[in-house]
Amino acid sequence: MEHQDFIGKYEESLEEIELSINTYSLPLRIEDLVGIYEPRFSPEHKGEFAPAIDFAVADPRVRETEVLAPCDGVVFAGRLANTRWGEGREFVKFLNWINIRTDNNEFFELAHIAPISRRILRVGDRVKRGEVIAVAGLNGRMTVTDGKVDSHIHMLVGREKPNGFTGLRVRWADL
């Protein structure tokens, strides 16, 4: 499926979810995009995580995929030390992720990042849209199809609120 076709389906399937104020770019180069998994088929994309998107990439053990900042922001949370992965729910706790606060009380989360990435991000670091901030990795819950791991970069956009967050539909900058 072409990424433009996917974006149309994404918009239709989530039209009842509030749209982000900020615009966001893809978290990887278009030539590194293997495919896009439809959000409603992921076992983890429920509730506030429903608008999250999984961008399929090459198996990180075979080919490195750089992860790009989809928007300017400041790192405010993350976990980047895990190397364990598998299909069961017990692997959710081994997910590597980074949360970056943007304008308008929004944030984006990128997950399945390699523990040893080119740039070691710390709380308070500033990132710019399009900047390489990590590389894809295998960690957390990952499905396997026909004996091959479904490698992907998970992206979520949300708005902070007092007791959590609200997942937002992405307003794309360049699609």
CORKAKA-V574266 format. One record per backbone hydrogen bond with DSSP energy under -0.5 kcal/mol. NH is the residue of the N-H (numbers start at 1). CO is the residue of the C=O. E is the energy in kcal/mol with one decimal. If there is no record, write none. Layout:
nh->{NH | NH}
co->{CO | CO}
e->{E | E}
This chain:
nh->{6 | 7 | 8 | 9 | 10 | 11 | 12 | 13 | 14 | 15 | 17 | 20 | 24 | 25 | 32 | 33 | 33 | 34 | 34 | 35 | 37 | 41 | 42 | 45 | 46 | 49 | 50 | 52 | 53 | 54 | 55 | 55 | 56 | 56 | 57 | 62 | 63 | 67 | 68 | 69 | 73 | 74 | 75 | 76 | 77 | 79 | 86 | 91 | 92 | 94 | 95 | 97 | 98 | 99 | 100 | 101 | 102 | 106 | 107 | 108 | 109 | 110 | 111 | 112 | 113 | 114 | 117 | 120 | 121 | 124 | 125 | 127 | 130 | 131 | 133 | 133 | 134 | 136 | 137 | 139 | 140 | 142 | 142 | 145 | 148 | 150 | 151 | 153 | 154 | 154 | 155 | 156 | 157 | 158 | 159 | 160 | 161 | 164 | 166 | 168 | 169 | 171 | 172 | 173 | 174}
co->{2 | 3 | 4 | 5 | 6 | 7 | 8 | 9 | 10 | 12 | 14 | 169 | 171 | 70 | 29 | 29 | 30 | 32 | 56 | 56 | 54 | 38 | 39 | 42 | 44 | 46 | 47 | 49 | 155 | 37 | 53 | 153 | 35 | 54 | 151 | 59 | 59 | 134 | 27 | 131 | 127 | 101 | 125 | 99 | 99 | 97 | 140 | 88 | 89 | 91 | 92 | 79 | 110 | 77 | 108 | 74 | 106 | 103 | 158 | 100 | 156 | 98 | 154 | 96 | 96 | 135 | 115 | 118 | 119 | 75 | 122 | 73 | 69 | 128 | 67 | 131 | 67 | 65 | 112 | 137 | 84 | 86 | 140 | 148 | 145 | 143 | 149 | 55 | 111 | 152 | 53 | 109 | 168 | 107 | 166 | 105 | 164 | 161 | 159 | 157 | 18 | 22 | 170 | 24 | 24}
e->{-2.1 | -2.4 | -1.7 | -2.0 | -3.2 | -2.6 | -2.2 | -2.9 | -1.4 | -1.0 | -2.5 | -2.7 | -2.2 | -2.1 | -1.8 | -0.5 | -1.1 | -0.6 | -2.8 | -1.0 | -2.6 | -1.7 | -1.6 | -0.7 | -1.5 | -2.1 | -1.8 | -1.9 | -2.8 | -0.8 | -0.6 | -2.9 | -2.1 | -0.7 | -1.8 | -2.3 | -2.4 | -3.1 | -2.9 | -2.3 | -2.1 | -2.2 | -2.7 | -2.5 | -1.3 | -2.9 | -1.6 | -1.9 | -1.8 | -1.9 | -1.5 | -2.4 | -2.1 | -3.0 | -2.6 | -2.8 | -2.9 | -1.4 | -2.3 | -2.2 | -2.9 | -2.1 | -2.0 | -2.3 | -0.7 | -3.1 | -0.8 | -0.5 | -0.9 | -2.8 | -2.4 | -2.7 | -3.4 | -2.4 | -2.9 | -0.5 | -1.3 | -2.5 | -2.8 | -0.7 | -2.2 | -2.4 | -0.6 | -2.9 | -2.0 | -3.0 | -1.7 | -2.2 | -1.5 | -0.5 | -3.0 | -2.1 | -0.5 | -2.4 | -2.2 | -1.8 | -2.1 | -1.6 | -2.3 | -3.0 | -3.0 | -0.5 | -0.8 | -2.6 | -0.5}
